[in-house]
Amino acid sequence: MKAAPSPGQLIGRQAEMARIDELTGAAREGLGGALLLRGEAGIGKSALLDHAGRTAAGFHAVRASGAEYERELPFAALHQLCVPMLRHLPELPAQHREILRNAFGLATSAPDVFRIGVATLELLSRTARDRPLLCLIDDAQWLDTASSKVLTFLARRISCEPVAMLFAVRPHGTEAESRPDGSAVPGGRGGEEGSGGQGGPGDVGVQGEVGVQGGSGEPGGGGEPGELGEPGGLDVLPGLVVGGLSDTDARTLLAARSHVTLDEQVRRRILAEARGNPLALLELPTSGGFAPPDTLSVPTRVERGFRARLAGLPDGARLLLTVASADPTGDPGLLWPAARLLGLDPTTVGEAAAATGLVEFSTRVRFCHPLARSAVYRAAEAERRRTAHRVLAEVTDPAADPDRRAWHRAQAGAGPDEDVAAELERSAARARSRGGVAAAAAFLERAAALSVDTAKRTERTLTAVRAKLDAGITDTAVDLLTTVENASLDELQHARVDLLRGRIAFVRHNDGNGPAFMLRAARRLAGPDPQWSRDCFLDALEMSLVVGRATGVMDMVLAAARSTAPPSRSPDVLDALIRLGTDGHRAAVPLIRGALEGDGAPMWTRRPALAVVLAAELWDPHTHAAITEWLMRTGRESGSPLVLRLGLAQLTSWAVLSGDLGQAMAAITEEEAIADAVGGPPVTYHRLQLAALRGRRQEALHLFESATGAAAVSGAGQLIANTHWAAAVLHNGLGEYPAALAAARQAVANGDLFLAGFSLPELVEAAVACGEHEAAVRALESLTERTEASGTSSGLGIAAYARGLVTGVEDHYREAVEHLEKSPMVPYRARAHLLYGQWLRREGRRRDCRRQLRTAHELLSAAGIEAFARRAADELRATGEKAPGRSGSAYDRLTAQELYIARLVATGATSKEVASRLFLSPRTIDAHLRNIFRKLGITSRRQLRDHPGLGPGL
């Protein structure tokens, strides 16, 4: 906390003040927004925040400030911001009340971390009902990770609320990244973030979130999904760089505030060293002595000036200042009891300390600037800092604030201390239960460093590495892992190290060593834990699918498994995959079906990604639907963003394959809302499928190009394979057969599960149209082998119309139509009618072909499958019959988000229920509904229920 900067520091800030006034003015009209003020220490950001607080007439202003030592305490800054609003807590729905109570440590059960943002948004909305709300967040570079994510979430969702949020942050790479003592800040950005790509329907890839249920963290244990992802954080918000003052304004400020008579030569030197930094202009005249210009940063020069004020202070006053600098809470209820423990007289030493101008003792302990706090802390000897932390630990309530007490104890020690390490370990468990994965990682890292026993230090380090990975702090995880690799490890610990190395490699760009590490772990475990060993083989496949980098991994894993996997007690999915690679589909399909059904629980409850691709490999849409339903139910019940995003991606794929493009668009909208909430990019592959089937050429090609570029950067080979498949579908729909053939060949080339099989009918159709009969025959043989083995109506029907294309035999087309009548895959059923009708027309059977073509056109047009529908219409016109025009559906007139809202409201959902799905406020949903009514020409929710294209299905 800091004393209020003087308005004099706002000299030359007219443009910045105008931007802030614009922000608050819009919020006053109900158009909320956020602004990120970025600039070096002392540049005047805090003064601009104070300007906003003074001039936003009629606003209720709440404040929070980041502090170095709060970085390890989850939701500390969010709690600080919300305390003045907690009187509205009883007005919130019970679920939101409980979520916030848990997040703020007011209750004991584990909160639903993903919903904390929604609950806080509801709290802000309730607070802003009577008058607009202004949230001022200073020193945002020091926010704890959990608070930073929630505040970013809020800032992006207040557009329809009378709420303004103003952040002040120092750029990365400045003092923001280090502690007052110069050490690294635990829980900081930490380097490279998880960055997988996205693959096929089974490649339920969600960038940055690796370790779906069933991952091999422990024997029989499950890897935990990442927390809320590691977003770019506040960087994504609208920003305003606060730069140095102009020379004229700098001279004005220096003349207005300096109490020292300066000759012109000294004045010029101060101006040169200050480089327009207002705090420097105020402090340098009294700091004594000047370094040569440009050899030190301005904040460091100013900090030296602050330290100079400590000269001549009584020892007791310096000790009191050190204690105050070590406590980020600014709580006098901690400072004065700590002073008494040290034998200090609060009145005497307090007056001497306050006389320096560095600190103000009031209802809060406020330093005049964060650099003043840093200066005091750095100026203290190491032993004095440890003393300060020791007494702060002693006066901190172990029941009310155990984590801050543990951290002070950790800073108080000069060497290893098992009691403190154990206390930090307990703090880590509490932090994780409250959703603070990054905080848990920081506690565990420090606990490992303080461990006396070598075995405990190793165990805590490995646990800390895993927590770092869960938090997306990859580079720090690597550094920690290197500290144990040369230790005396047993075989199980070596395997855990390999597994962690594998996880790291899977999520890093252009690092292909993930499978190798996980296979090495599998080999190590073959003797001591055979089942865990087999799990490692499957985990390598699952993780490759989750991050969208499965291309080539299947062959590598199965080759290793054939020679080194321990035998299984009964045939499992690994045996099924090995059989598939060696003996083909006919031999492997019974094993795959048995593996999917599982022994006691379906396979997808542990490995959903692998289960999805295997269901698709069997041409089994019903199992795919069951997996999707389980993912959606589990995701909604648990609130897990990872599982819910996987479910929504699969729901989109299911909707595309079943011809409900409205539902597909709605599911994409919800997935994108969650991705935005967690700060990650949306999943891509299901959007490719939708674009391809809709048949909008330019729109689809633009998306394909973007996906290919992203995949090339991330190494997500299966995203590229998905793009090839989608391109084959698109070009076949448009009748661009050479392009379709080229794309289908690329999609089939790598033999990926699901993708290769589903691309074969596209290859057959394009090859026949291009006159490449041999290519069509080879593709048909492979397709037939797969579909006959699976025996599903969907697979048999698709293979039958592909066979009709190659042979020109009518019975094959009839067989296709009969099989696909039993299939939920409407687009393929429609294509069977289209191809049959097309063949009949070329045979001169005009009456017969019209019936097939009408059916095709009706199915395709109703579903919005535009390119294939145009093909059917063209064929009908060639018979002399005009195809009926397609009436505009709701999803032609509404945005994707509006369509989603309309579909949910049509099922009877309230604005509050829809808001919780999209992580918006009910007020925002009502604003969207007004637009929806206008676009559709209706006036009530009741009318939505009967509107075409807005049926149930979510």
Protein Blocks (a to p, Z undefined) as FASTA:
>chain_A
ZZdddfklmgoilmmmmmmmmmmmmmmnopacdddddddehilpmmmmmmmmmmmghiac
ddddddfklmmmghklmmmmmmmmmmmmmmpcfklmmmmmmmnopafbdcdfklmmmmmm
mmmmmmmmmpccddddehkllgcfklmmmmmmmmmmmmmcccddddddddehiaklpcfk
opacehilnpaadddddddfklmccehiahiehiafbghiacdddfebjaebjmlpccdd
dddddfklmmmmmmmmmcbdcdfklmmmmmmmnnopaklmmmmmmngpaadehkacfklm
mmmmmmmmmgopafklmmmmmmmmmpmnlpaklmmmmmmmnopafklmmmmmmmnomacc
dfbdcdfbfklmmmmmmmpcfklmmmmmmmmmmmpcfklmmmlmmmmmmmmpcbdcfklm
mmmmmmmmmmmmnopamlmmmmmmmmmmmpmblklmmmmmmmmmmmmmmnopaklmmmmm
mmmmmmccdfklmmmmmmmmmmmmmmpghiaklmmmmmmmmmmmmmmmmmlmmmmmmmmm
mmmmmnopagoklmmmmmmmmmmgccdfbdcfklmmmmmmmnojmlmmmmmmmmmnogoi
afklmmmmlmmmmmmmnopaklmmmmmmmmmmmmmmnopaklmmmmmmmmmmmmmmnopa
klmmmmmmmmmmmmmmnopacdfklmmmmmmmnopaklmmmmmmmmmmmmmmnopaklmm
mmmmmmmmmmmmnopaklmmmmmmmmmmnopghjlmmmmmmmmmmmmmnopaklmmmmmm
mmmmmmmmnopaklmmmmmmmmmmmnopaklmmmmmmmmmmpcblmlmmmmmmmmmmmmm
mnopaklmmmmmmmmmmmmmmnopaklmmmmmmmmmmnopacddddddfklmpcfklmmm
mmmmmnopafklmmmmnopafklmmmmmmmmmmmnopabfklmmmpghiaghZZ
